[in-house]
Amino acid sequence: MSVIAFPYSTPVEPRLRRIGRIVAIGAILCVAGAVLAVPLLWSSDEVLRHWIATQSPLGARPFTLHAGTRLIGALISLIGLAPVLYALWQLSMLFSRFARGEVFVTENAWRIRRMGLALIVNALMSPLVQMLTTINLTRANEPGQIVVMFGIEQSQVLSVLSGLALVAFATVMADAVRLWHENSEII
């Protein structure tokens, strides 16, 4: 493993360690919150109806809620959430290393790459998850009222671009660590 020591003076290092710990813990709390939010959303009629009316593409269209709809909806939500959870986990691990003072490490470049790929996968999965959710909520409706919605939003395009930027940054970082390691062996 190649490690480049952080070149800043000592007063900055405690700040980096503190920021690293805060982001690492914050990312883990976000993972826990997201996982807990799924059953909360799908178990509460009031929260679910509000979410469907304001956040879902169904809006005011008719939908049916029963135990099967809720269970399948929660599973679809968790599948759709998986890339985000993975990216948050990678973020936590990355900033844990920062908190330990390991900044320019090859493994960090791979973590950044994984976060970028997870953002891309999330953006590509989102329209499918949206479509499956609308089908699930309307499958018990009367014939002719089943809704199939598929759409691409601006946030999904931005997520793909952000993911590509992270993959590119990770590639540059991995090359920089490799070059530093080669140069340190020459001297």
C-alpha positions as CSV (number, residue, x, y, z in Angstrom):
1,M,0.0,0.0,0.0
2,S,1.4,3.4,-1.0
3,V,0.8,6.3,1.4
4,I,1.7,9.9,0.9
5,A,2.0,11.8,4.1
6,F,-0.3,14.8,4.3
7,P,1.9,17.8,3.5
8,Y,0.2,20.4,5.7
9,S,1.5,21.7,9.0
10,T,0.4,20.2,12.3
11,P,-2.4,22.7,13.1
12,V,-4.4,21.6,10.0
13,E,-4.1,17.9,10.8
14,P,-6.4,17.9,13.9
15,R,-9.0,19.7,11.8
16,L,-8.7,17.1,9.0
17,R,-9.1,14.3,11.6
18,R,-12.2,16.0,13.1
19,I,-13.8,16.5,9.7
20,G,-13.0,12.9,8.7
21,R,-14.7,11.6,11.9
22,I,-17.7,13.9,11.4
23,V,-18.3,12.9,7.8
24,A,-17.6,9.2,8.5
25,I,-20.1,9.1,11.3
26,G,-22.6,11.3,9.4
27,A,-22.5,8.9,6.4
28,I,-23.2,5.9,8.7
29,L,-26.1,7.8,10.3
30,C,-27.5,8.5,6.9
31,V,-27.3,4.8,6.0
32,A,-29.1,3.9,9.2
33,G,-31.7,6.7,8.7
34,A,-32.4,5.6,5.1
35,V,-32.8,2.0,6.0
36,L,-35.2,2.9,8.9
37,A,-37.1,5.3,6.7
38,V,-38.2,2.6,4.2
39,P,-40.4,0.5,6.6
40,L,-41.6,3.8,8.3
41,L,-42.7,5.1,4.9
42,W,-44.4,1.9,3.8
43,S,-46.1,1.1,7.1
44,S,-47.8,4.5,7.6
45,D,-50.9,5.2,5.6
46,E,-50.7,9.0,6.3
47,V,-47.0,9.3,5.4
48,L,-47.4,7.0,2.3
49,R,-50.4,9.0,1.0
50,H,-48.5,12.3,1.5
51,W,-45.4,10.9,-0.3
52,I,-47.5,9.6,-3.2
53,A,-49.4,12.9,-3.5
54,T,-46.3,15.1,-3.4
55,Q,-43.2,13.0,-4.4
56,S,-44.5,10.2,-6.6
57,P,-45.4,10.6,-10.2
58,L,-48.8,9.1,-9.4
59,G,-50.0,12.3,-7.8
60,A,-53.8,12.2,-7.5
61,R,-54.2,9.0,-9.6
62,P,-56.0,6.1,-7.9
63,F,-53.8,3.5,-6.1
64,T,-54.4,0.6,-3.8
65,L,-52.7,-0.1,-0.5
66,H,-52.6,-3.5,1.2
67,A,-50.1,-5.7,2.9
68,G,-48.7,-7.1,-0.4
69,T,-48.4,-3.6,-2.0
70,R,-46.5,-2.4,1.1
71,L,-44.1,-5.3,1.3
72,I,-43.3,-5.2,-2.4
73,G,-43.0,-1.4,-2.3
74,A,-40.6,-1.6,0.6
75,L,-38.5,-4.2,-1.2
76,I,-38.4,-2.1,-4.4
77,S,-37.4,0.9,-2.3
78,L,-34.6,-1.0,-0.7
79,I,-33.3,-2.3,-4.0
80,G,-33.4,1.3,-5.4
81,L,-31.7,2.5,-2.3
82,A,-28.9,-0.1,-2.4
83,P,-26.4,2.0,-4.6
84,V,-26.9,5.0,-2.4
85,L,-26.2,3.0,0.7
86,Y,-23.1,1.6,-0.9
87,A,-21.9,5.0,-1.8
88,L,-22.5,6.3,1.7
89,W,-20.6,3.3,3.1
90,Q,-17.7,4.0,0.8
91,L,-17.8,7.7,1.8
92,S,-17.7,6.7,5.5
93,M,-14.7,4.4,4.9
94,L,-12.9,7.1,2.9
95,F,-13.3,9.7,5.6
96,S,-12.3,7.2,8.3
97,R,-9.0,6.9,6.5
98,F,-8.8,10.7,6.3
99,A,-9.4,10.8,10.1
100,R,-6.4,8.5,10.5
101,G,-4.2,10.8,8.3
102,E,-4.2,8.5,5.3
103,V,-5.1,10.8,2.5
104,F,-3.2,10.0,-0.7
105,V,-3.6,6.2,-0.6
106,T,-4.4,4.0,-3.5
107,E,-7.3,2.4,-1.7
108,N,-8.9,5.9,-1.3
109,A,-8.8,6.3,-5.1
110,W,-10.7,3.0,-5.4
111,R,-13.2,4.1,-2.9
112,I,-13.8,7.3,-4.8
113,R,-14.2,5.3,-8.0
114,R,-16.8,3.0,-6.3
115,M,-18.7,6.0,-5.1
116,G,-18.8,7.4,-8.6
117,L,-19.9,4.0,-10.0
118,A,-22.6,3.8,-7.4
119,L,-24.0,7.2,-8.3
120,I,-24.1,6.1,-12.0
121,V,-25.9,2.9,-11.1
122,N,-28.3,4.8,-8.9
123,A,-29.2,7.2,-11.7
124,L,-29.7,4.3,-14.1
125,M,-31.8,2.3,-11.7
126,S,-34.0,5.3,-10.6
127,P,-36.4,5.3,-13.6
128,L,-36.8,1.5,-13.3
129,V,-37.5,1.8,-9.6
130,Q,-40.0,4.5,-10.3
131,M,-41.8,2.4,-12.9
132,L,-41.9,-0.7,-10.7
133,T,-43.3,1.4,-7.8
134,T,-46.1,2.9,-9.9
135,I,-47.0,-0.5,-11.3
136,N,-47.0,-2.0,-7.7
137,L,-49.2,0.8,-6.4
138,T,-51.7,0.5,-9.2
139,R,-51.7,-3.2,-10.1
140,A,-54.8,-3.9,-7.9
141,N,-56.7,-1.1,-9.6
142,E,-59.6,-1.8,-12.0
143,P,-58.6,-2.7,-15.6
144,G,-57.4,0.3,-17.5
145,Q,-56.2,2.2,-14.4
146,I,-52.8,0.5,-14.0
147,V,-50.2,3.2,-14.3
148,V,-46.8,2.6,-15.9
149,M,-44.6,5.7,-15.6
150,F,-41.0,6.0,-16.8
151,G,-39.1,9.2,-16.8
152,I,-35.7,10.7,-16.6
153,E,-35.1,13.7,-14.3
154,Q,-32.5,16.3,-14.3
155,S,-31.1,15.1,-11.0
156,Q,-30.5,11.7,-12.5
157,V,-28.5,13.2,-15.4
158,L,-26.5,15.3,-12.8
159,S,-25.9,12.1,-10.8
160,V,-24.4,10.4,-13.8
161,L,-22.2,13.4,-14.6
162,S,-21.1,13.5,-10.9
163,G,-20.4,9.8,-10.9
164,L,-18.3,10.1,-14.1
165,A,-16.4,13.0,-12.5
166,L,-15.6,10.9,-9.4
167,V,-14.4,8.0,-11.6
168,A,-12.1,10.4,-13.5
169,F,-10.8,12.0,-10.3
170,A,-10.2,8.5,-8.8
171,T,-8.2,7.5,-11.9
172,V,-6.0,10.7,-11.7
173,M,-5.5,10.1,-8.0
174,A,-4.5,6.5,-8.4
175,D,-2.0,7.5,-11.1
176,A,-0.6,10.3,-8.9
177,V,-0.1,7.8,-6.0
178,R,1.6,5.3,-8.4
179,L,3.9,8.0,-9.8
180,W,4.8,9.3,-6.3
181,H,5.6,5.7,-5.3
182,E,7.8,5.2,-8.3
183,N,9.6,8.5,-7.8
184,S,10.2,7.8,-4.1
185,E,12.0,4.6,-5.0
186,I,14.3,6.4,-7.4
187,I,15.5,8.9,-4.8
